Amino acid sequence: MSTVIGRASKATTLSNAAVLDEERAEYLSSPTKLEDFATGAADSISKSAQYLRNNDTKAMLVDVEALVRSHPGPFLLIAGVLGFFAGRALKVRD
């Protein structure tokens, strides 16, 4: 139950961020790459919030697994980089 509430809370936060990004994009005086970027970011955040609302944890894990299986190289690279930084963070300093 708390997982559902946590997902809903994160989805609400993402939705609020998307609205703020859209409002900021509207204040730019002329169409620019920055405005396009801000609008695109707001759309992506909004889609992420909707995804969190519509999917449970198991469905998200299945989606991640499918993504990793279809693109293993980038995920191995990311795992290696995260492992490196985790090792550096946990390294005992003499």
N, C-alpha and C positions, 0 to 999 in steps of 0.2 A: 504494500500500500504506500509506504514512504517513497519507493522508487517512482511510482506514478506521480506523486505529489512533487517530487524533485524534478522529474521531466517536465511537468506542467509549469513549474516555477522557472526553469531554464528556458522553456519555450516562450513564456511571457516576457522574460528579460530580453531574449533575442528579438521578439516582436517590437518591444519598446525601442531597442537600438535601431531596428530597421526604420521605424517611423522617424526617429531623430535624424538618421542619415538622409532620408528622403526630404525632410524639412530643410536640412542644411544644403542639399543639392539645389533646392528651389531658390535659395537666397543668392546663388551665384548669378552675376549679372548677364553673362552670355554663355551660350553653349561651348563648353571647353572639354578637354580630356578629363580634367578634374571632376567636372559635373557628371560626365559619363561614368567615371570610376565610382563616384559616390552613389549614383543611382544603381549601378551594377552591384555594389557592395550591399546596399539596402535590399535589393531583390534577393541576393544570395542569403542574407541573414533571415529574411522573411521566409524563404523556402526551407531553411534549416529549422526554423521555429515550427513551421507546419509539419515537417517530417517528424520532429520530436513529439508533437501532439498526436500524430496519426499512427505511430509505430510503438510497439512494446519492445522491451529489451531483447527478447529472442529474435524478433524480426530484424532489429538493427544488427545483431551479431551475424545473422545469416547474410545480410547485405554486405557487411564488412568482409566476411569470409569470401563471398563471391568476388568482391573487388580485389582482394589480395590474390585470389587464384587467377584472376584475369591479368593482373599487373604485378607479378612477384618481385621483379627487379627493384622498382622504387621503394617497395615496402621493406625489402631486405636492406636497402641503403638507409632508410629512415631508422630501422631497428638498430643497425650498426652505429649510426650517429648517436641515437639515444643511449645505447649501451656505453659508448665512449664517454659521453657527458655524465652519465650516472656513475661510471667508474671514477671519473675525475672528481665528482662531487663527494663520493664516499671514501676517497683516498685519505689515508691517515697521514697527516703532515708530521714530519720529524723535526 
